[in-house]
Amino acid sequence: MILVDTALEQRADANNPIRVALVGAGYQGRGVALQILTAMTGMRLVAVSNRTLARARQAYTQADIHDVKQVGTVSELEQAIATDRFAITDDADLLCRAACIDAIIEATGTFEFGAQVALSALEHGKHLILSNAELDATLGPILKVYADRAGVVFTDIDGDQPGSMMNLHRFVATIGYRPVLVGNVKGLLDHYRTPKTQQAWADQHGQTPHMVTSFADGTKISMENTVAANATGFPVGQRGMYGPRCAHVTEAVDLYPKDELLDTGLNDYVIGAEPGPGVFVIAYNDHPIKQRYTSVLKMGDGPFYVFYTPYHLPHLEVPLTVARAVCFGDATVAPLGPPVCHVLTLAKRDLHSGETLDGLGGFCTYGWIDNADVTYRDSLLPFGLSKGAVLTRDVPQDQALTFDDVVLPKGRLVDRLWAEQTEHFGLEASHPMLA
C-alpha cells in the first residue's frame, strides 16, 4: 500500500479528500468508521446510514465527533457535506444518490438489502466497496458487470480473508512464482453450531450470535473462499474443500494433490494451523537456480512454496480499499468473469415441509462451497437466496437443498439478479425465474 499513503497525502495537501459514505453501522461498520475518522489523512467519512439512527450516530461519537446532522433528503445531505458537517440517515439510498460522494462502503452483511444498496450505488456512479462477502459470493459476478458498465470499481475489501488472499496472490505472481492455491486458515469448524451455542462468545465480544455462528458453522469461510475463487479462477477439489489439519501453515505444501495444484489450481483452507488467523498461498517455481536462492532464504527446497500472512485486519484496512478504488481504479478483489464457485445451502438438522429457512448463522442451514458447474447441473439452492424460503418437502440433515425443495419469497432483487447473472454468463438455468 506504499502508493496509497502518498496518494492520500496529496489529496490532503490539495484539500480534496476522498468523500466516502458508510452503509451499516454494526460491529464491523463502526470499526471501519473509527479507522477513517481517527487514522486516515486525505479521506473523509461524510455520512453514515443505518436503520437504527443511534448506531449511525455512535459511529461518530465513538471517535469523539458530536456535531452530526440527521438528514432526510438528498439536498440536505449534499448541503451538510458542502458545509463540512457529518451526516447520518436511516435512508441508505440518499448516500447512493448524493452527487458529492465518491465511494460507498456497504457493510451490512445482508443479502436483499445489501443488494439494493449495491445496485443503487453502481447505478449512480459510485465506487462500491463491499465489506459483505456473503453478497459478493452470491452476486459478485453480475455486480461487477454493472460496475464495468458504469465505469466504476466494484471490490471486496483489504484485510478480510478474500482481499488478503488476493493481495498475497498478486505479490507472489509479481515476483515470478506461479500461485497454485489460495488458502484460508481456520481455527474451528462445526456445521451444527447455532445462535444458542454461540451466544456467550458473541456477548463477550460484542457481536451478534448469528454472525458468530456463521464463523463457526462453515458458512463464512465458504463465502470468503468463493469470493477468492471467483477472483482467481481456482475451483475447489471437492465439496467443502479438503481442509486438512496441520500444526503450522508451512506444512500445507505437502497436503494437497499436486496434480490438481498444477492442473487447475485450488481454493482451500487448513484447520488448526499456526500462525492464525491468516491466509496463505502455495506457489510453484521449478527453475533450478531460483530454487537454490529460495532454499537459502529458508523457504524450502521447492518446487512448491508456502507464502503466508499471519493476520487479517478487516476494519483497519478497508480505507485502503477505498483509496485504491478512487485514486487508482484498482479493485482489491473482484470476479474475473462467470462464477467459479457458489455457496450451497445444506440442512443443519432434519428439516420439515412447511418450515421457513432462517438464513445466515441460524438454526436451519449452513453454507458449504462447491464448484459452480455442480450448482447449475443439480439446480442447487445458493445460500444467499435461502433466507425466507419455505420448504415444500422434508430434507435430511447435511443434504444440499435444491430449488425444487423450496418456495422463494416473491419480489426480491436478489432473485432477479441471480437470474440475470445466470443468463448473462450463459449458464444452465437453475432458478424458477429462468424455468
KOLGUTOR-563082 format. One line per field, with one value per residue (C-alpha): residue number from 1; residue in three letters; x negated, y negated, z. Coordinates in steps of 0.25 Angstrom, whole numbers, padded with zeros to 4 digits. Example, Ala and Ser with C-alpha at 12.3 -4.5 7.8 and 13.67 -1.06 7.14 Angstrom:
pos: [1; 2]
code: [ALA; SER]
X: [-0049; -0055]
Y: [0018; 0004]
Z: [0031; 0029]
This chain:
pos: [1; 2; 3; 4; 5; 6; 7; 8; 9; 10; 11; 12; 13; 14; 15; 16; 17; 18; 19; 20; 21; 22; 23; 24; 25; 26; 27; 28; 29; 30; 31; 32; 33; 34; 35; 36; 37; 38; 39; 40; 41; 42; 43; 44; 45; 46; 47; 48; 49; 50; 51; 52; 53; 54; 55; 56; 57; 58; 59; 60; 61; 62; 63; 64; 65; 66; 67; 68; 69; 70; 71; 72; 73; 74; 75; 76; 77; 78; 79; 80; 81; 82; 83; 84; 85; 86; 87; 88; 89; 90; 91; 92; 93; 94; 95; 96; 97; 98; 99; 100; 101; 102; 103; 104; 105; 106; 107; 108; 109; 110; 111; 112; 113; 114; 115; 116; 117; 118; 119; 120; 121; 122; 123; 124; 125; 126; 127; 128; 129; 130; 131; 132; 133; 134; 135; 136; 137; 138; 139; 140; 141; 142; 143; 144; 145; 146; 147; 148; 149; 150; 151; 152; 153; 154; 155; 156; 157; 158; 159; 160; 161; 162; 163; 164; 165; 166; 167; 168; 169; 170; 171; 172; 173; 174; 175; 176; 177; 178; 179; 180; 181; 182; 183; 184; 185; 186; 187; 188; 189; 190; 191; 192; 193; 194; 195; 196; 197; 198; 199; 200; 201; 202; 203; 204; 205; 206; 207; 208; 209; 210; 211; 212; 213; 214; 215; 216; 217; 218; 219; 220; 221; 222; 223; 224; 225; 226; 227; 228; 229; 230; 231; 232; 233; 234; 235; 236; 237; 238; 239; 240; 241; 242; 243; 244; 245; 246; 247; 248; 249; 250; 251; 252; 253; 254; 255; 256; 257; 258; 259; 260; 261; 262; 263; 264; 265; 266; 267; 268; 269; 270; 271; 272; 273; 274; 275; 276; 277; 278; 279; 280; 281; 282; 283; 284; 285; 286; 287; 288; 289; 290; 291; 292; 293; 294; 295; 296; 297; 298; 299; 300; 301; 302; 303; 304; 305; 306; 307; 308; 309; 310; 311; 312; 313; 314; 315; 316; 317; 318; 319; 320; 321; 322; 323; 324; 325; 326; 327; 328; 329; 330; 331; 332; 333; 334; 335; 336; 337; 338; 339; 340; 341; 342; 343; 344; 345; 346; 347; 348; 349; 350; 351; 352; 353; 354; 355; 356; 357; 358; 359; 360; 361; 362; 363; 364; 365; 366; 367; 368; 369; 370; 371; 372; 373; 374; 375; 376; 377; 378; 379; 380; 381; 382; 383; 384; 385; 386; 387; 388; 389; 390; 391; 392; 393; 394; 395; 396; 397; 398; 399; 400; 401; 402; 403; 404; 405; 406; 407; 408; 409; 410; 411; 412; 413; 414; 415; 416; 417; 418; 419; 420; 421; 422; 423; 424; 425; 426; 427; 428; 429; 430; 431; 432; 433; 434; 435]
code: [MET; ILE; LEU; VAL; ASP; THR; ALA; LEU; GLU; GLN; ARG; ALA; ASP; ALA; ASN; ASN; PRO; ILE; ARG; VAL; ALA; LEU; VAL; GLY; ALA; GLY; TYR; GLN; GLY; ARG; GLY; VAL; ALA; LEU; GLN; ILE; LEU; THR; ALA; MET; THR; GLY; MET; ARG; LEU; VAL; ALA; VAL; SER; ASN; ARG; THR; LEU; ALA; ARG; ALA; ARG; GLN; ALA; TYR; THR; GLN; ALA; ASP; ILE; HIS; ASP; VAL; LYS; GLN; VAL; GLY; THR; VAL; SER; GLU; LEU; GLU; GLN; ALA; ILE; ALA; THR; ASP; ARG; PHE; ALA; ILE; THR; ASP; ASP; ALA; ASP; LEU; LEU; CYS; ARG; ALA; ALA; CYS; ILE; ASP; ALA; ILE; ILE; GLU; ALA; THR; GLY; THR; PHE; GLU; PHE; GLY; ALA; GLN; VAL; ALA; LEU; SER; ALA; LEU; GLU; HIS; GLY; LYS; HIS; LEU; ILE; LEU; SER; ASN; ALA; GLU; LEU; ASP; ALA; THR; LEU; GLY; PRO; ILE; LEU; LYS; VAL; TYR; ALA; ASP; ARG; ALA; GLY; VAL; VAL; PHE; THR; ASP; ILE; ASP; GLY; ASP; GLN; PRO; GLY; SER; MET; MET; ASN; LEU; HIS; ARG; PHE; VAL; ALA; THR; ILE; GLY; TYR; ARG; PRO; VAL; LEU; VAL; GLY; ASN; VAL; LYS; GLY; LEU; LEU; ASP; HIS; TYR; ARG; THR; PRO; LYS; THR; GLN; GLN; ALA; TRP; ALA; ASP; GLN; HIS; GLY; GLN; THR; PRO; HIS; MET; VAL; THR; SER; PHE; ALA; ASP; GLY; THR; LYS; ILE; SER; MET; GLU; ASN; THR; VAL; ALA; ALA; ASN; ALA; THR; GLY; PHE; PRO; VAL; GLY; GLN; ARG; GLY; MET; TYR; GLY; PRO; ARG; CYS; ALA; HIS; VAL; THR; GLU; ALA; VAL; ASP; LEU; TYR; PRO; LYS; ASP; GLU; LEU; LEU; ASP; THR; GLY; LEU; ASN; ASP; TYR; VAL; ILE; GLY; ALA; GLU; PRO; GLY; PRO; GLY; VAL; PHE; VAL; ILE; ALA; TYR; ASN; ASP; HIS; PRO; ILE; LYS; GLN; ARG; TYR; THR; SER; VAL; LEU; LYS; MET; GLY; ASP; GLY; PRO; PHE; TYR; VAL; PHE; TYR; THR; PRO; TYR; HIS; LEU; PRO; HIS; LEU; GLU; VAL; PRO; LEU; THR; VAL; ALA; ARG; ALA; VAL; CYS; PHE; GLY; ASP; ALA; THR; VAL; ALA; PRO; LEU; GLY; PRO; PRO; VAL; CYS; HIS; VAL; LEU; THR; LEU; ALA; LYS; ARG; ASP; LEU; HIS; SER; GLY; GLU; THR; LEU; ASP; GLY; LEU; GLY; GLY; PHE; CYS; THR; TYR; GLY; TRP; ILE; ASP; ASN; ALA; ASP; VAL; THR; TYR; ARG; ASP; SER; LEU; LEU; PRO; PHE; GLY; LEU; SER; LYS; GLY; ALA; VAL; LEU; THR; ARG; ASP; VAL; PRO; GLN; ASP; GLN; ALA; LEU; THR; PHE; ASP; ASP; VAL; VAL; LEU; PRO; LYS; GLY; ARG; LEU; VAL; ASP; ARG; LEU; TRP; ALA; GLU; GLN; THR; GLU; HIS; PHE; GLY; LEU; GLU; ALA; SER; HIS; PRO; MET; LEU; ALA]
X: [0000; -0012; -0006; 0007; 0001; -0005; 0008; 0015; 0005; 0006; 0021; 0020; 0010; 0019; 0031; 0038; 0041; 0048; 0062; 0067; 0080; 0083; 0096; 0097; 0092; 0091; 0079; 0070; 0076; 0073; 0059; 0057; 0063; 0054; 0042; 0045; 0049; 0036; 0025; 0027; 0022; 0028; 0041; 0054; 0065; 0076; 0088; 0093; 0106; 0112; 0127; 0125; 0120; 0114; 0104; 0101; 0098; 0090; 0080; 0077; 0078; 0068; 0058; 0062; 0069; 0083; 0086; 0094; 0107; 0118; 0123; 0135; 0133; 0122; 0122; 0120; 0109; 0102; 0103; 0097; 0085; 0083; 0082; 0073; 0084; 0084; 0098; 0106; 0119; 0127; 0129; 0117; 0121; 0118; 0104; 0104; 0111; 0103; 0094; 0083; 0079; 0068; 0070; 0079; 0075; 0086; 0084; 0098; 0095; 0109; 0113; 0126; 0124; 0109; 0112; 0122; 0111; 0100; 0109; 0113; 0098; 0094; 0105; 0102; 0087; 0081; 0069; 0074; 0066; 0073; 0070; 0080; 0074; 0088; 0093; 0081; 0081; 0095; 0096; 0082; 0080; 0093; 0090; 0076; 0083; 0092; 0079; 0072; 0084; 0083; 0068; 0066; 0059; 0066; 0058; 0057; 0048; 0034; 0032; 0043; 0038; 0042; 0035; 0023; 0022; 0023; 0012; 0003; 0007; 0003; -0010; -0014; -0011; -0019; -0032; -0031; -0025; -0012; -0001; 0006; 0014; 0020; 0023; 0030; 0026; 0038; 0038; 0051; 0062; 0075; 0086; 0096; 0093; 0105; 0108; 0111; 0097; 0090; 0098; 0088; 0076; 0084; 0087; 0073; 0068; 0080; 0084; 0097; 0100; 0104; 0091; 0082; 0090; 0087; 0072; 0073; 0082; 0074; 0083; 0074; 0061; 0069; 0074; 0059; 0053; 0064; 0060; 0046; 0049; 0057; 0045; 0034; 0041; 0037; 0048; 0049; 0045; 0057; 0070; 0066; 0051; 0040; 0038; 0026; 0022; 0007; -0001; -0007; -0003; -0016; -0012; -0001; -0011; -0010; 0005; 0012; 0012; 0000; 0007; 0019; 0010; 0003; 0015; 0026; 0021; 0028; 0036; 0036; 0032; 0025; 0030; 0023; 0010; 0001; 0000; 0014; 0023; 0017; 0016; 0006; 0003; -0004; -0013; -0021; -0035; -0044; -0055; -0067; -0075; -0063; -0061; -0075; -0073; -0059; -0065; -0076; -0064; -0058; -0046; -0048; -0054; -0043; -0037; -0025; -0026; -0017; -0015; -0006; -0001; 0001; 0012; 0024; 0029; 0042; 0047; 0033; 0030; 0044; 0040; 0028; 0038; 0046; 0033; 0029; 0042; 0043; 0029; 0024; 0037; 0031; 0040; 0034; 0042; 0053; 0059; 0051; 0064; 0074; 0075; 0065; 0071; 0084; 0088; 0099; 0110; 0109; 0118; 0112; 0123; 0134; 0143; 0158; 0168; 0174; 0162; 0157; 0142; 0135; 0122; 0108; 0104; 0117; 0123; 0127; 0116; 0101; 0094; 0084; 0075; 0075; 0072; 0082; 0084; 0089; 0099; 0105; 0105; 0112; 0121; 0115; 0120; 0110; 0109; 0111; 0125; 0129; 0134; 0149; 0151; 0162; 0159; 0168; 0163; 0154; 0139; 0130; 0118; 0106; 0113; 0112; 0125; 0130; 0139; 0149; 0149; 0154; 0163; 0155; 0161; 0167; 0162; 0147; 0136; 0126; 0134; 0135; 0120; 0117; 0126; 0119; 0105; 0109; 0114; 0103; 0092; 0099; 0100; 0110; 0123; 0125; 0135; 0150; 0150; 0142; 0150]
Y: [0000; -0009; -0017; -0019; -0027; -0036; -0038; -0041; -0051; -0058; -0059; -0064; -0075; -0079; -0080; -0069; -0057; -0045; -0046; -0033; -0028; -0016; -0007; 0001; -0003; 0011; 0017; 0016; 0003; -0004; 0001; -0004; -0018; -0019; -0016; -0026; -0037; -0035; -0030; -0034; -0046; -0050; -0043; -0048; -0039; -0049; -0041; -0028; -0021; -0011; -0006; -0010; -0024; -0023; -0013; -0022; -0034; -0024; -0022; -0037; -0039; -0027; -0036; -0048; -0055; -0060; -0071; -0061; -0065; -0056; -0057; -0052; -0057; -0057; -0072; -0072; -0062; -0070; -0083; -0076; -0071; -0084; -0091; -0080; -0075; -0060; -0054; -0042; -0036; -0023; -0024; -0018; -0022; -0036; -0033; -0026; -0038; -0049; -0055; -0059; -0045; -0037; -0023; -0015; -0004; 0006; 0013; 0018; 0033; 0035; 0041; 0034; 0020; 0021; 0024; 0012; 0003; 0009; 0007; -0007; -0011; -0006; -0011; -0025; -0024; -0021; -0012; -0001; 0005; 0018; 0022; 0033; 0046; 0052; 0043; 0044; 0059; 0059; 0048; 0042; 0046; 0039; 0027; 0026; 0025; 0013; 0007; 0008; 0002; -0010; -0011; -0010; 0000; 0012; 0019; 0027; 0021; 0022; 0028; 0039; 0052; 0051; 0038; 0043; 0056; 0047; 0038; 0049; 0056; 0043; 0042; 0056; 0055; 0042; 0048; 0059; 0070; 0077; 0077; 0091; 0090; 0079; 0083; 0078; 0082; 0087; 0090; 0096; 0103; 0109; 0109; 0111; 0098; 0089; 0076; 0083; 0089; 0077; 0067; 0066; 0063; 0053; 0046; 0046; 0040; 0030; 0037; 0043; 0058; 0061; 0055; 0062; 0075; 0073; 0073; 0086; 0094; 0092; 0082; 0071; 0078; 0083; 0069; 0064; 0075; 0073; 0059; 0063; 0074; 0064; 0055; 0065; 0075; 0086; 0097; 0106; 0120; 0125; 0120; 0113; 0112; 0122; 0114; 0123; 0121; 0117; 0110; 0099; 0093; 0097; 0111; 0109; 0110; 0125; 0127; 0125; 0133; 0128; 0131; 0123; 0111; 0111; 0114; 0105; 0098; 0100; 0091; 0097; 0096; 0102; 0104; 0102; 0097; 0086; 0075; 0071; 0065; 0062; 0066; 0074; 0076; 0088; 0085; 0093; 0090; 0101; 0092; 0099; 0087; 0079; 0092; 0091; 0076; 0079; 0090; 0080; 0071; 0083; 0084; 0099; 0107; 0106; 0106; 0103; 0092; 0086; 0071; 0067; 0054; 0057; 0048; 0041; 0027; 0024; 0011; 0005; 0008; 0004; -0010; -0005; 0002; -0012; -0019; -0008; -0009; -0024; -0028; -0017; -0010; 0003; 0014; 0021; 0034; 0035; 0046; 0049; 0053; 0064; 0071; 0081; 0086; 0084; 0086; 0097; 0098; 0110; 0115; 0113; 0123; 0131; 0120; 0122; 0118; 0104; 0099; 0085; 0084; 0074; 0071; 0067; 0073; 0078; 0091; 0098; 0098; 0095; 0091; 0100; 0097; 0105; 0102; 0094; 0105; 0114; 0103; 0102; 0116; 0120; 0108; 0106; 0094; 0083; 0080; 0065; 0067; 0077; 0067; 0067; 0079; 0089; 0104; 0112; 0125; 0131; 0130; 0139; 0133; 0130; 0131; 0119; 0113; 0111; 0100; 0111; 0112; 0098; 0087; 0074; 0061; 0052; 0039; 0040; 0033; 0044; 0054; 0044; 0042; 0057; 0060; 0048; 0054; 0068; 0062; 0052; 0063; 0073; 0083; 0094; 0089; 0093; 0083; 0083; 0069; 0076; 0089]
Z: [0000; -0002; -0013; -0005; 0006; -0004; -0012; 0001; 0006; -0008; -0007; 0007; 0003; -0009; 0001; -0007; 0002; -0003; 0001; 0006; 0012; 0020; 0020; 0032; 0046; 0052; 0059; 0046; 0041; 0053; 0053; 0039; 0043; 0055; 0046; 0035; 0045; 0054; 0045; 0031; 0024; 0011; 0013; 0020; 0025; 0021; 0024; 0031; 0029; 0038; 0040; 0055; 0055; 0069; 0063; 0052; 0062; 0070; 0058; 0060; 0075; 0078; 0070; 0079; 0068; 0073; 0062; 0054; 0045; 0043; 0028; 0021; 0007; -0003; -0003; 0012; 0011; 0000; 0008; 0020; 0012; 0006; 0019; 0025; 0034; 0037; 0033; 0038; 0032; 0032; 0017; 0010; -0004; 0000; 0000; -0013; -0020; -0014; -0025; -0016; -0010; -0017; -0011; -0003; 0007; 0008; 0022; 0026; 0024; 0018; 0005; 0000; 0006; 0003; -0012; -0012; -0007; -0016; -0029; -0026; -0023; -0036; -0044; -0038; -0042; -0028; -0026; -0018; -0006; -0001; 0013; 0011; 0006; 0007; -0004; -0013; -0012; -0017; -0027; -0029; -0044; -0048; -0039; -0046; -0059; -0054; -0049; -0062; -0070; -0060; -0061; -0046; -0037; -0030; -0020; -0007; 0004; 0008; 0022; 0021; 0016; 0001; 0000; 0008; -0001; -0014; -0009; -0006; -0019; -0027; -0019; -0021; -0036; -0037; -0032; -0042; -0035; -0040; -0030; -0030; -0017; -0009; 0005; 0018; 0032; 0040; 0055; 0057; 0049; 0054; 0044; 0055; 0063; 0066; 0071; 0085; 0085; 0081; 0090; 0101; 0091; 0084; 0097; 0101; 0088; 0085; 0073; 0068; 0071; 0057; 0051; 0061; 0057; 0042; 0046; 0053; 0044; 0032; 0024; 0026; 0021; 0009; 0006; 0007; -0001; -0012; -0014; -0015; -0025; -0034; -0033; -0036; -0045; -0035; -0032; -0020; -0021; -0015; -0008; 0005; 0000; 0006; 0019; 0024; 0039; 0042; 0053; 0044; 0031; 0024; 0025; 0015; 0004; 0005; 0008; -0006; -0018; -0027; -0040; -0036; -0032; -0045; -0054; -0049; -0036; -0023; -0014; 0000; 0015; 0027; 0040; 0054; 0048; 0054; 0051; 0051; 0047; 0034; 0019; 0010; -0004; -0009; -0021; -0031; -0038; -0043; -0048; -0042; -0039; -0033; -0025; -0019; -0016; -0009; -0001; 0005; 0009; 0017; 0008; 0006; -0006; -0015; -0025; -0017; -0007; 0004; 0006; 0017; 0024; 0039; 0041; 0035; 0039; 0033; 0039; 0039; 0024; 0018; 0016; 0007; -0002; -0003; -0007; -0017; -0024; -0024; -0027; -0036; -0041; -0035; -0029; -0017; -0021; -0031; -0040; -0053; -0060; -0058; -0045; -0042; -0028; -0021; -0006; -0005; 0005; 0014; 0025; 0039; 0044; 0039; 0033; 0030; 0020; 0023; 0031; 0027; 0026; 0035; 0027; 0031; 0045; 0048; 0053; 0040; 0030; 0028; 0015; 0008; -0004; -0017; -0032; -0040; -0050; -0039; -0035; -0048; -0052; -0040; -0038; -0024; -0016; -0013; 0001; -0002; -0007; 0004; 0015; 0016; 0006; 0011; 0009; 0001; 0006; 0017; 0015; 0024; 0031; 0023; 0009; 0000; -0004; -0018; -0024; -0024; -0009; -0006; -0010; -0010; -0005; -0017; -0022; -0017; -0024; -0021; -0029; -0041; -0040; -0039; -0051; -0059; -0055; -0059; -0073; -0075; -0074; -0082; -0070; -0069; -0063; -0049; -0043; -0044; -0051; -0063; -0063]
